[in-house]
Amino acid sequence: MNLNATLIGQIIFVLTLVVVFFTLKFAKGKTTNLPLVGFYALVLNIVFAPAGWIYCWYWSTKPTL
């Protein structure tokens, strides 16, 4: 399999969409500002992906309001 920058970028993009989707799903009903949570999840996944995964985990374990 030939790895190039385009394939790596597509993989990062798809993983970002998946993690942002699950972060928003977990945060629904636990925050009053859902768009801001989505923005933070997007920025964290683009800048440093493991931080975005930890942010998603944070919202999955946070109790409901």
N, CA, C and O atoms as a GROMACS GRO file, in nm:
protein
  260
    1MET      N    1   0.084  -0.118   0.000
    1MET     CA    2   0.000   0.000   0.000
    1MET      C    3   0.088   0.124   0.000
    1MET      O    4   0.186   0.132   0.074
    2ASN      N    5   0.053   0.216  -0.083
    2ASN     CA    6   0.131   0.337  -0.098
    2ASN      C    7   0.073   0.447  -0.008
    2ASN      O    8  -0.041   0.491  -0.027
    3LEU      N    9   0.152   0.491   0.091
    3LEU     CA   10   0.110   0.600   0.179
    3LEU      C   11   0.164   0.732   0.125
    3LEU      O   12   0.283   0.745   0.095
    4ASN      N   13   0.077   0.828   0.113
    4ASN     CA   14   0.120   0.962   0.073
    4ASN      C   15   0.046   1.065   0.158
    4ASN      O   16  -0.037   1.030   0.241
    5ALA      N   17   0.077   1.190   0.138
    5ALA     CA   18   0.021   1.296   0.221
    5ALA      C   19  -0.130   1.307   0.205
    5ALA      O   20  -0.200   1.339   0.301
    6THR      N   21  -0.181   1.280   0.086
    6THR     CA   22  -0.326   1.290   0.065
    6THR      C   23  -0.401   1.183   0.145
    6THR      O   24  -0.502   1.213   0.208
    7LEU      N   25  -0.352   1.061   0.143
    7LEU     CA   26  -0.416   0.954   0.219
    7LEU      C   27  -0.409   0.980   0.369
    7LEU      O   28  -0.508   0.959   0.439
    8ILE      N   29  -0.297   1.024   0.418
    8ILE     CA   30  -0.281   1.055   0.560
    8ILE      C   31  -0.375   1.168   0.600
    8ILE      O   32  -0.437   1.162   0.707
    9GLY      N   33  -0.387   1.270   0.517
    9GLY     CA   34  -0.479   1.380   0.545
    9GLY      C   35  -0.624   1.335   0.548
    9GLY      O   36  -0.702   1.381   0.631
   10GLN      N   37  -0.661   1.246   0.457
   10GLN     CA   38  -0.798   1.194   0.455
   10GLN      C   39  -0.827   1.112   0.580
   10GLN      O   40  -0.937   1.120   0.636
   11ILE      N   41  -0.731   1.033   0.624
   11ILE     CA   42  -0.748   0.953   0.745
   11ILE      C   43  -0.765   1.044   0.866
   11ILE      O   44  -0.854   1.020   0.949
   12ILE      N   45  -0.682   1.146   0.878
   12ILE     CA   46  -0.692   1.241   0.989
   12ILE      C   47  -0.828   1.312   0.986
   12ILE      O   48  -0.889   1.333   1.091
   13PHE      N   49  -0.874   1.349   0.868
   13PHE     CA   50  -1.003   1.417   0.854
   13PHE      C   51  -1.118   1.328   0.900
   13PHE      O   52  -1.206   1.374   0.972
   14VAL      N   53  -1.118   1.203   0.858
   14VAL     CA   54  -1.225   1.111   0.896
   14VAL      C   55  -1.223   1.084   1.046
   14VAL      O   56  -1.329   1.083   1.110
   15LEU      N   57  -1.105   1.063   1.104
   15LEU     CA   58  -1.095   1.042   1.248
   15LEU      C   59  -1.142   1.165   1.325
   15LEU      O   60  -1.206   1.152   1.430
   16THR      N   61  -1.112   1.283   1.274
   16THR     CA   62  -1.158   1.407   1.338
   16THR      C   63  -1.310   1.415   1.337
   16THR      O   64  -1.370   1.449   1.439
   17LEU      N   65  -1.370   1.383   1.225
   17LEU     CA   66  -1.517   1.386   1.218
   17LEU      C   67  -1.580   1.287   1.314
   17LEU      O   68  -1.680   1.318   1.379
   18VAL      N   69  -1.523   1.168   1.325
   18VAL     CA   70  -1.577   1.066   1.414
   18VAL      C   71  -1.566   1.110   1.559
   18VAL      O   72  -1.662   1.098   1.635
   19VAL      N   73  -1.450   1.162   1.599
   19VAL     CA   74  -1.431   1.202   1.738
   19VAL      C   75  -1.518   1.323   1.772
   19VAL      O   76  -1.572   1.330   1.882
   20VAL      N   77  -1.531   1.418   1.682
   20VAL     CA   78  -1.617   1.535   1.708
   20VAL      C   79  -1.763   1.491   1.720
   20VAL      O   80  -1.836   1.539   1.806
   21PHE      N   81  -1.805   1.399   1.634
   21PHE     CA   82  -1.943   1.348   1.642
   21PHE      C   83  -1.969   1.284   1.778
   21PHE      O   84  -2.069   1.314   1.842
   22PHE      N   85  -1.879   1.197   1.822
   22PHE     CA   86  -1.900   1.130   1.950
   22PHE      C   87  -1.888   1.227   2.068
   22PHE      O   88  -1.957   1.211   2.168
   23THR      N   89  -1.801   1.327   2.057
   23THR     CA   90  -1.791   1.426   2.164
   23THR      C   91  -1.922   1.503   2.177
   23THR      O   92  -1.970   1.524   2.288
   24LEU      N   93  -1.980   1.543   2.064
   24LEU     CA   94  -2.108   1.614   2.070
   24LEU      C   95  -2.220   1.524   2.120
   24LEU      O   96  -2.309   1.570   2.192
   25LYS      N   97  -2.217   1.397   2.082
   25LYS     CA   98  -2.318   1.303   2.129
   25LYS      C   99  -2.309   1.285   2.280
   25LYS      O  100  -2.412   1.283   2.348
   26PHE      N  101  -2.188   1.272   2.333
   26PHE     CA  102  -2.170   1.256   2.477
   26PHE      C  103  -2.202   1.384   2.553
   26PHE      O  104  -2.251   1.378   2.665
   27ALA      N  105  -2.174   1.501   2.494
   27ALA     CA  106  -2.192   1.628   2.564
   27ALA      C  107  -2.336   1.677   2.562
   27ALA      O  108  -2.372   1.766   2.639
   28LYS      N  109  -2.420   1.620   2.476
   28LYS     CA  110  -2.559   1.665   2.469
   28LYS      C  111  -2.628   1.636   2.602
   28LYS      O  112  -2.626   1.523   2.650
   29GLY      N  113  -2.689   1.738   2.660
   29GLY     CA  114  -2.754   1.726   2.790
   29GLY      C  115  -2.661   1.748   2.907
   29GLY      O  116  -2.705   1.747   3.022
   30LYS      N  117  -2.532   1.768   2.880
   30LYS     CA  118  -2.435   1.789   2.987
   30LYS      C  119  -2.374   1.929   2.983
   30LYS      O  120  -2.297   1.965   3.072
   31THR      N  121  -2.408   2.006   2.882
   31THR     CA  122  -2.353   2.141   2.869
   31THR      C  123  -2.462   2.236   2.820
   31THR      O  124  -2.561   2.193   2.762
   32THR      N  125  -2.441   2.364   2.846
   32THR     CA  126  -2.534   2.464   2.796
   32THR      C  127  -2.485   2.528   2.667
   32THR      O  128  -2.560   2.601   2.602
   33ASN      N  129  -2.362   2.501   2.628
   33ASN     CA  130  -2.306   2.561   2.508
   33ASN      C  131  -2.245   2.451   2.419
   33ASN      O  132  -2.123   2.435   2.414
   34LEU      N  133  -2.330   2.378   2.351
   34LEU     CA  134  -2.287   2.265   2.269
   34LEU      C  135  -2.200   2.306   2.150
   34LEU      O  136  -2.105   2.235   2.118
   35PRO      N  137  -2.227   2.420   2.082
   35PRO     CA  138  -2.138   2.458   1.972
   35PRO      C  139  -1.994   2.484   2.017
   35PRO      O  140  -1.900   2.453   1.943
   36LEU      N  141  -1.976   2.539   2.136
   36LEU     CA  142  -1.841   2.563   2.186
   36LEU      C  143  -1.769   2.431   2.213
   36LEU      O  144  -1.649   2.419   2.187
   37VAL      N  145  -1.840   2.333   2.265
   37VAL     CA  146  -1.781   2.201   2.288
   37VAL      C  147  -1.738   2.141   2.154
   37VAL      O  148  -1.629   2.083   2.144
   38GLY      N  149  -1.821   2.153   2.052
   38GLY     CA  150  -1.785   2.104   1.920
   38GLY      C  151  -1.664   2.174   1.862
   38GLY      O  152  -1.579   2.112   1.800
   39PHE      N  153  -1.657   2.306   1.882
   39PHE     CA  154  -1.543   2.382   1.832
   39PHE      C  155  -1.414   2.339   1.902
   39PHE      O  156  -1.312   2.320   1.837
   40TYR      N  157  -1.420   2.325   2.034
   40TYR     CA  158  -1.302   2.278   2.108
   40TYR      C  159  -1.259   2.140   2.064
   40TYR      O  160  -1.140   2.114   2.049
   41ALA      N  161  -1.355   2.051   2.042
   41ALA     CA  162  -1.322   1.916   1.997
   41ALA      C  163  -1.255   1.919   1.860
   41ALA      O  164  -1.159   1.847   1.836
   42LEU      N  165  -1.306   2.003   1.771
   42LEU     CA  166  -1.247   2.016   1.638
   42LEU      C  167  -1.105   2.070   1.644
   42LEU      O  168  -1.015   2.017   1.580
   43VAL      N  169  -1.085   2.176   1.721
   43VAL     CA  170  -0.951   2.236   1.732
   43VAL      C  171  -0.852   2.139   1.796
   43VAL      O  172  -0.739   2.126   1.750
   44LEU      N  173  -0.894   2.071   1.902
   44LEU     CA  174  -0.804   1.976   1.967
   44LEU      C  175  -0.766   1.861   1.875
   44LEU      O  176  -0.652   1.816   1.877
   45ASN      N  177  -0.860   1.814   1.794
   45ASN     CA  178  -0.829   1.704   1.703
   45ASN      C  179  -0.739   1.747   1.588
   45ASN      O  180  -0.659   1.668   1.539
   46ILE      N  181  -0.750   1.870   1.547
   46ILE     CA  182  -0.664   1.918   1.438
   46ILE      C  183  -0.523   1.948   1.490
   46ILE      O  184  -0.425   1.915   1.424
   47VAL      N  185  -0.513   2.009   1.607
   47VAL     CA  186  -0.383   2.048   1.661
   47VAL      C  187  -0.307   1.928   1.718
   47VAL      O  188  -0.191   1.906   1.686
   48PHE      N  189  -0.374   1.850   1.804
   48PHE     CA  190  -0.310   1.737   1.872
   48PHE      C  191  -0.416   1.632   1.900
   48PHE      O  192  -0.490   1.644   1.998
   49ALA      N  193  -0.424   1.531   1.815
   49ALA     CA  194  -0.534   1.435   1.820
   49ALA      C  195  -0.554   1.367   1.955
   49ALA      O  196  -0.668   1.357   1.999
   50PRO      N  197  -0.451   1.320   2.025
   50PRO     CA  198  -0.478   1.255   2.154
   50PRO      C  199  -0.548   1.346   2.255
   50PRO      O  200  -0.623   1.297   2.340
   51ALA      N  201  -0.526   1.476   2.247
   51ALA     CA  202  -0.597   1.568   2.335
   51ALA      C  203  -0.746   1.569   2.302
   51ALA      O  204  -0.829   1.580   2.392
   52GLY      N  205  -0.780   1.556   2.176
   52GLY     CA  206  -0.920   1.548   2.136
   52GLY      C  207  -0.986   1.421   2.186
   52GLY      O  208  -1.103   1.423   2.222
   53TRP      N  209  -0.911   1.311   2.188
   53TRP     CA  210  -0.964   1.184   2.239
   53TRP      C  211  -0.988   1.194   2.389
   53TRP      O  212  -1.088   1.142   2.439
   54ILE      N  213  -0.898   1.259   2.460
   54ILE     CA  214  -0.914   1.276   2.605
   54ILE      C  215  -1.033   1.368   2.633
   54ILE      O  216  -1.106   1.345   2.729
   55TYR      N  217  -1.052   1.470   2.551
   55TYR     CA  218  -1.166   1.560   2.565
   55TYR      C  219  -1.297   1.484   2.543
   55TYR      O  220  -1.395   1.508   2.614
   56CYS      N  221  -1.299   1.395   2.446
   56CYS     CA  222  -1.417   1.311   2.422
   56CYS      C  223  -1.443   1.220   2.542
   56CYS      O  224  -1.557   1.204   2.583
   57TRP      N  225  -1.339   1.162   2.597
   57TRP     CA  226  -1.353   1.077   2.716
   57TRP      C  227  -1.407   1.159   2.834
   57TRP      O  228  -1.490   1.110   2.911
   58TYR      N  229  -1.358   1.282   2.847
   58TYR     CA  230  -1.405   1.369   2.955
   58TYR      C  231  -1.556   1.388   2.949
   58TYR      O  232  -1.624   1.379   3.051
   59TRP      N  233  -1.609   1.415   2.829
   59TRP     CA  234  -1.752   1.435   2.816
   59TRP      C  235  -1.829   1.306   2.832
   59TRP      O  236  -1.946   1.309   2.871
   60SER      N  237  -1.769   1.193   2.802
   60SER     CA  238  -1.840   1.067   2.818
   60SER      C  239  -1.854   1.028   2.966
   60SER      O  240  -1.946   0.956   3.002
   61THR      N  241  -1.763   1.076   3.050
   61THR     CA  242  -1.768   1.040   3.192
   61THR      C  243  -1.830   1.149   3.280
   61THR      O  244  -1.854   1.125   3.398
   62LYS      N  245  -1.856   1.267   3.225
   62LYS     CA  246  -1.912   1.376   3.303
   62LYS      C  247  -2.059   1.348   3.334
   62LYS      O  248  -2.133   1.304   3.246
   63PRO      N  249  -2.103   1.373   3.457
   63PRO     CA  250  -2.244   1.348   3.490
   63PRO      C  251  -2.336   1.450   3.424
   63PRO      O  252  -2.293   1.560   3.388
   64THR      N  253  -2.461   1.412   3.408
   64THR     CA  254  -2.562   1.499   3.347
   64THR      C  255  -2.592   1.618   3.437
   64THR      O  256  -2.584   1.607   3.560
   65LEU      N  257  -2.627   1.730   3.376
   65LEU     CA  258  -2.661   1.853   3.452
   65LEU      C  259  -2.779   1.834   3.544
   65LEU      O  260  -2.818   1.927   3.614
   0.00000   0.00000   0.00000
